[in-house]
Amino acid sequence: MYDTDLIDFCRRFGCPLYPHQVVDFGAAAERQDGRFRYRMAGISWPRGDGKTEGGARFGLWRLVTAPAPQTIVSAALDFEGAKIILKSVRQIIRQHPVLQDAITIRADRIEVPETGSTWQVVSREHTSSRGLHPDLVIYDECGWAKDDELFASLLAGQASVDDPLMLVISTVGRQKVGPLWTVQQLAEGGDPSVLWRWSGENRSPRVTPAFLDRQKRILMPTQYAREHQNCWIEAADAFTAAVDIDAMMGDGWTEQATGAPGMTYEYFVDLGSVHDPTVIAVGHLDAGIVYIDRLVTLQGSREAPVQIAVVEATIRDLAARFPPRRIRIESWQGISSAQSLQRLGLPVELFAPTAKAHANEWPILAQRLAARTVICAPHARLREELLNLTCEVGPHGVRVIDRGRIHQDHAVAVRGVVAALSMIPKTIEFWGGAQVLTNDELDQVADEQHASAVAAVLDGIATEGVYWP
């Protein structure tokens, strides 16, 4: 049984590998003269392609078939993350009577009592692994490790091992540093003891083109490139690239004095008083392109704050020249202005600046910038604000923040117009057919289904969403 290779082992115990897993994990498992051909192997694939499952099968193969006693260690970004691979192993064990009889499952380890072989989890703190001499280390998601300390500690622990393998499996991280980058550099530098296998496309049959298309619409462009194209992106946490901003402002478009006949316009107002200006953005959609017609800045000071009456007068003047479909005002301070303008018959709404609302709208602006489907007149302050933004994706969606030097008032106003114009579906596709809804109903459905889609991205679950024109 010791000579059983990885592929046959998986087939025998009812956990076969996909073709791409066979190729890459099979290469990592290659043996020469009774030892691993490689002392270190890196496998980097996009999200959802089966890296952890492949690692689970690889570890179980060594636990059961390798000369006893084997010491296998799983590591990840944290203790709970490292236990994910053991969860996958437990599922395989429980589905096969022979494995279930031979292996003992514990909370943080798996043991083979007859041979003394163990598979345990170590925490991110490198001191927890000192004293261990693992035959096999499986380091999951190491592309996101903050430093090399755990990697170095585990690698040093293999120095006295007769037949060691360090197997790192991960999607690329935000920066070209850390264990995954180290393995790639060693392999591409010609080290014959290091294997590097990388893919920039999803090859798992469970990751469908429809699911990827939904994620492309929801995720920030840099996030999509990293998660599903497995690309290291320079300044990966930047909201957008300078080249995309320059394309938006380099079309020759100028601010308009009046609106086009028959056209209606979206407004977004970001209220400020002293340090932050009040910014009013006006735009329209034409042939799939969002045009920012006006970007008005009202800057106050400590001695002369922006007056609400001036803001209202400016909005009334713009509304006379650019017929509004909707005027959204972001700020609870805008309640009185909204009520005043509503009394004049203007379609004014308050926009609550919640994390959920921001997570819904920022990706839309980023995607349009990357796709070159938003046009604006040259605007130095807007350009500076956009370049100053950074983003991260967490459990509640996309969070966009500035670096502290420049506030994002103009960027917020433009984001509001672009998002509003992009989320005007002709119809909403439900599972039972299409239905035309009122504006309020459209907004509610957009919020609900967009939130569901974002949650699906984070959970790795495909879901139906709103189909935008």
N, C-alpha and C positions, 0 to 999 in steps of 0.2 A: 504493500500500500504506500510505502514511502516514495516509490518512483512514479506514483500517479501524478500526472501533470494537471495544471489548473483547469484547462478546458474540459478534460474528461471528468474531473472531480465535480465540477458544476453540473455537468450533464447527468452524472450518476445520481446526484442528490437533489435533482429537481429544481435547480436554480440556474438554468442556462444563461449565458451571456449574449447580449446583442452583438452583431458583427463588429461594430466599432470598439466594443469592450474587449472582444476576443483579440483584436489586433493590438491595441495599446497595452492592456493589462497582460496579455499573453507575452508581449515583448518584455515587459517588466519582470515576468516570471521565468524568463529564459535561463537555462542552467548550462554550465560548462564544467566538466570535471568534478561534478558533485557539488558545485557551488553556484550561487547566482552570478550571472555574467556581469551584472551591474551592481555596484554597491549603493548607488543612489538612482532613483527614478522619479521623474516629474511628469505628471499627467494633468494637463490643463485644458478643460473643455468649458463650453458655455453652461449656464444654469440649466438644470433639468435634464442633462444628458446622461445621468447615471454614474457620476464619479463615485459618490458615496456607496452606492449599491455594488459597484465593481470592487471598491476597497473592502467592503464587507465580505464578499466572496473570496477575495484574495487572502484576507486574514484567516478566514475559516479553513481554507485549504491548507495553510501552513500550520494552524493549530492542530489539525487532525492528522495530516500526512507527514509532516516534517519530523526528523529525528528528535526524540524527546530527551529532556524536557525543553519545550519552546517557551520563550518569554516574548509576548507580543504586547505592544503599547499603542494605544490610540490617543492622539492629542488633537486639539482644535483651538479655536479662539477662546473658549472657556470650557469648564467642566461639563456643563450640560450639552454643549455642542459636540464634544467628544463622545458623549453617550449615544448620539444619534446613530452612529455606525453600529454600535452594539445592539441597538433596537432592531436594525435591519438583520443582523446576525441571528438574533433570537427568533425572528419570524421564520428564517430558514430552518433553524434547529427544530422548532416545534412542528414543522410540517413533515419531518422525516423521523420515523420511529428509531432507526439506528442511531442517528445523531442525538435524539432526545434521551436515549438510554445511556449514551456514553458521556454526555456533557452536562455539567452542573451550571445553572444560570444563577448568578447573584446580582445584586443591585448595581455594582460598578465593575463587575468582572465576570468572565466566563472561564470555567476550569474543566480540565479533563482529569479526573481523579486517578485513573489507571496509569497515566503517563506523567502526571505532574505538570503538564503544559498549562499556561495561563494566558489570558488576554485581559489586560486591565486598562483603565482610563487614568490619565494624569491631568492635573490642572494646568492652567496657563503659567502659574508661578514655577519657574524652572527649578527651584530648590526641591520641589516635590518629587522630581525625577532623578535626583542625584542618588547614586548608589545602585541604580538599575543598570542592567547590561542587556538590553533587549535584542533579540535576534531580528525582529521585524518592528519597525516603527511606521505607523500609518498616520501621517499628519494631514488632517483635513482642513480645507479653507485657509491654508497657510499664506495665501496671497494677501490676506488682510491682517496678518500678524503685525503688531506694533513694533516688534524688534526681533532680533535673532537669538535671544538668550535661551529660550526653550529649545529651539532647533539645534543650537550649538551644544547644549547640555545633553540632549538625546543622542546626537551624533558622536559626542565624545564617549558616551557610555557604550557605544558599539565597537570601540577600538580593540577590545580584547575578545570580541566575538568571532568565532571561526567562520561563520557564513551569514554575515549581516546584510540587511537591506533597509534603506531609508526610502519609504514611498511617500511622496508628497502629492496631494491631489487638491486642485483648487481652480476656481475661476480667477482671472487676474484681479489684482487689487487696484487701488487708486494711484499708486506710485510705483515706480520701478525700483523698489527696495524690498528687502525681506527674503525669507527662505525660498519662495517660488522663483523670484528673480535671480537669486543666487544659483539655483539649480539650472535655470535656463542658460545663464552666462557660462557656467562650467561646461555644460554640454556643447554649446555653440563655440566655446573656446577650444574644443577638441579633446577634452578629457574622456578617455575611452571607458572609464568606470562609471560614467554618468549617462543616463538615458533621458531624453526630453521628447515628449509627445504633446503636441498642441493642436487644437482645432478651433476655427473661428465660425463654425456652423453647427447648428443643432442636428445631430444625427439620430437621436432617439425617436422611434416611431410614435412615442407618446407626446412629443412636442409638435403640434400641428401648425401648418402655415397660417391657419385662421387665428390660432392663439398668439402666434408671433405678431401678426398684424394688429391685433388688439393691444398687445403690449407696446408696440411701436407708437400707437396713437396716445398711449397713456404716459409712458415713461419719458423723462428728459432724454434728448438725443445722446448725450454722453453716457447716461445710465444704460440706455439700450445697447450702445456699442460695447460697453463693458460687460454687461450681464449676458447678452445673447449673441454678440459677435466676438466676445472674449478678447477685446482689444485694450491694451494699455493706452490710456488717453492722457496726454500731457495736460496738466491743470484740469484733471478730471472732475474736480468739484466746482469748476467755474460754470456759471449759469449759461454763458454763450461765448462764442469766439469773436475776436475783433473782426475777422474777415466777414462774418455773417452780419455784424452791425454795419460795416462799411457798405456791404451789398444793399442793405435796407435803405441806407441814406445816399447811395450813389446812383440812383436811377434817374436823377434829373427832376424828380418831383419837387414841387414847391408848395408852400402853404397856400390854401385856397381862400379867396375873399368871400365867395358865396358857394352854396351847394349846387349840384347839377339838377336840372329839371326832373321831377319824378323820383328823385332819390331820397331815402330817409337815412338818418344818421344815428349812430350810437354815441352816447356821451359817458364819460367817467370823470368824476370830480374827487380829487384827493385834497381835503381841507387842511390847511395849515394856517398859522397865525403869526408867529414871531420868527423862530429859527427855521422852521419848515415852511416853504411856500405853499400856497394853494395852486394846484395845477388842474387845468381843465383840458381834457383830450376829446377830440371829435373825429370820428372816422366812419368810413363806409366800406362795403364789400362789393367788388365788381369783378366778375369772371374768376372767382376764387381767390382774388388778391385783396388783402385788407390795406386800405389807404388811410393814413392819418392826415386828415385835412387841416386840423388846427391843433396846436399845443400851446395853450395860454398859461403864462406864469404870473402869479400875483405875489410878490415878495414883500413881506412886512418886516418890521424891526421892533426892538423893545420900545422905542419912542412912538412908533406908528404901526401898530399891528394891522394885519389885513382886516378890513371891515366886511362883515357879512353882507351888508347892503351893497358893497361893491361887487362881491362875488355874485349875488343874485342879479344885479344889473348886467354883469358880463354874460351870465347864462342866458338872460332874456334876449340880449343883443345877438348872441350866437344862434339861438333858437329861431330868431326871425330870418336868419340867412341860411341855416342848415336845419331843415325840419327834423325834429328828433323822433326817433322810434321809441327811445327810452333814455332817461338821464339818471344814471346811478351816482349816488353820493356816498363815499366811504368815510364814515365818521359818525359817532353818536352826536357830535356837535352839530351835525347837519340836520337834525330833526326839524328845527324851526324853519330853516331855509327850504327844506323839502315841503313842509306844509304850506309855506308862503307861495312857492312856485306851483304847487298843485292847485292852489286856489285860482291861479291864472290859467289853468287848463293844461299845464305841461305834464308830460308823463314821467314824473320823478319818483324814484325809489331809493330807499336807504339800503346800502350794501354793508352788511355786518362783516367786519374784518376778522373772521374766525380762521383758525388753522385749517379747517376743512375747506373753506371757501378758497383760501390761498392755494392749498394743495390741488384743488381742481383747476385753477386758472393759470398758474405759472407754467406748467408743462405745455400748455397750448401756445403761449408766446414763444417758448424755447423751440418748439417744433416748427412753428412758422418761420422763425428766424433761420433755422437750419435748412428749411425747405425753400427759402427765399420767396415767401408768399406774403410778406408784409413790407409796405413801402412808406417811407417817411422822409420829410425834408431834412437836410443836415441840421443836427442839433447837438452842440458840443456837450451840454450838460447831460442830456439823455444818454449819449454815448458813454460818458464817464460813469454814470450810474450803472448802466448795464454791465460794463466791464468790471465794476466793483462788486457784483453780486456773486455769491457762492450758493451752492445747493447741496442738499443731502436728502436721501430717501429713508424714512423711518416707518414705524408702524402706522402712522397717521397720514402717510403720503409724502409729498414733496415739501420740504421746508427751504425757503429761499431767504437768505439774510445778506445784509451788506457788511463790508469789512470794517465798518465803524467810521471811516473817514467821510463818506458821502451818504446822505440819506437817499432813499429810492423813490422820491415823490413822482418824478416824471416817468420812471419805469413802471410804477404802480398804475398811473393813469393810462399809459399806453397798454399795459397788460389788461386792464379792465375793458378797454374798447376792443382789443383783439379777441379776448375770450368771449365777449358778448356776441361779436359778429361771427365767430367760429361755431358757437353753440346755438345756431338757429336752424334746426333741422326742418326739412320740408315735411317729413312725416316721421313718426316714431315706429320702429319695427318691433312689435311684440311677438311673442311666441304664437299667438293666434291670428296675426295679421297686422295690417297697418292702420293707424288712426291719426287724424289731424286734431291737434289739441290747441287750446288757448295759450297765450304767452306765459301766463302764470303756471299752467299745467306743464308746459314744456320745460320751464325752469326747474320745477319740482322733480320731474322725471330725469332731467339731465343731472341734477345734483345726486339723486338716489342711485341712478345706474352708474354714474361716473365713480361714486364712492365704492360701489360694489366691485367695479372693475379694478380700481386701485387696490382694494383688499385682495382681489384675486391675484394680482401681480405679486403682492407680498407673500401670499400663501402658496403661490405656484399652482393655482387652480384656474382653469379656463372658465369664462363666464360670458354670457351674452351681454351686449351693451347697446348704447345708443349709436345709430349709424348716421354719421354726419355727412352732409353733401360734399 
